[in-house]
């Protein structure tokens, strides 16, 4: 039985002088073993290359033609319009932000007034309850005090 060859990264596993395929003669068709996807990718690459060459040649023609002054004027006009539009948008955003600030200030002031009113209303109800039911309020305060005392004693006992 043949022994397995020793493989190492020092010894390459490819031919050092690969055969170069001969280029086809002009008009000769070449049959390759490429898949349909590879052929379509090659066609797409060729088409994109042609389009890039056309765009490049149009750019070169525009730079060298007499109309380049008109083009640069049009480009500067578009740039000025863009700057003006950006400034309008910035001003509109600033005015909208100021409007929101004003609305929020109004709402905060309204909430503040409501809170003060409800606080005063609660104080009035508490005074009315102590005036109308003095015995019940005193008993409730005593009960609350007793419960707070019991809770404090329980807490102190559990800590010790």
N, C-alpha and C positions, 0 to 999 in steps of 0.2 A: 504494500500500500504506500502511496506517495505521501511524504510528509508535507504539512502546510508550510508555505513560505513565511518567513519572518517579515512582518510589516513594521516599518518605522517611519517617523516623520522625516528622517534623514534621506530616505530613499523615495523618490517620487513614484507615483503609480500611473504616470502618463507618458506618452511618447514625447521625446524632447524635440523632434523635428516633425511636426504634423504636416501632412500633405496639404498644400494650398490648392483649393479648387480653381480651375481655369475659368476666367471670365468669359461669358458667352459673347459670341460675335454679334454685331449689330443686326437687329431684326430677328435674331434667333430667340425662340421662347425657351424658357428654362422651367423644367418641372422640378419642383421641390417637394419635400415631404412635410411641408408646413400645414398646420391645422387651419381650419376655416377662420378661427379667431385670430391667429397670427397673420393671416393674409389680410383680413379686414383691418387689423391694427396697422399694418404696413400701408394700406391704402389711405387710412385716416391720417397717418403721419405725413404721407406725401401730399395730401390735400392741404393740410395745415401749413406745411412748408411753402407750398405754392401761394397760399393766401398771405402768409407773412411777407413773401417776396413782393407780392403785388402792393401791399400796404407800404412797404419800404420804398418802392419805386414811386408811388403816389406822393409820399412825403418828400422825397427828393425833388420831384417835379414841382411841388408846391413851393418849396424853398427857393428854387431857382427861377420861378416864373415871376412876371411883373405883378401879379395879383397878391404877392406876399404882403405888401403894405396894407391892402384892404383886409387881408386875413388878420394881420396883427391888430388893426384898428377894431375889427369885429371882436377879437379875443379880449382886447382891453375894454371894449364896451360891455361885453358879457361879464367881465370881472367887476366893473363898476356897478353894474346892475346887481350882481351877487352881493357885493359889499353893502349896497343900499338896502337890499332885502334883508340881509342879516341884521343890519342896524334896526330896521323896522320891527323885526321879530324880537330883538333884544328889548326895545322900548315897550312892545306889547307885553312881554313877559314881566318886565319891571312894573308896569301899571297893574297887571293882574295880581302880582305879588302884593303890591300896596293895597289893592282892593281886599284881598284875603286877610291881610293884617287888620284892616279896618273892621271887617266883619267879625274876626275873632275877638278883637278888643271889645266890640259891642256885646258879643255873646258872653264873654267873661264877666263884663260889668253886670249883665243881667243875672248870671249865676250868683255873683257876689251879693246882689240885692236880694235875691231869693233866699240865700243862706242866712243873711242878717235877719230877714223877716221871719223865717222859721225859727231862728234862735230866740228872737223876741217873743214869738208866739209860744214857744216851749216854756220860757220864763213866766209868762202870764198864766199859763195853765198850771204850772207848779205852784205859783202864789195862790191861785184860786183854790187848788186842791188843799193846800195847807190852811187856808182860811175856812173852807167849807167842811173839811174833815180833819181837824187838828189831832184828835185821839188816834185815828187810824194811821195818820202819817207818822206820829210818834211811835206807835207800835211797829210799823213797817221799818222805820229807821232802827229801832232796837233789835228787830229780828235780823236785819242785814248786818248790824254790828256783831250780834252773837254768832252768826254764820262765819263772818270774817275771822273772828277770834278762834273758832273751832278749827277752821282751815289752817290758820297760822300755827296752832298747837300741833296739829297732825303733821305739818311740814317739819316743824322743829323736832318732833319725836322721830320722824323717819330719817333725818339727817344725822342724829346722834347715835 
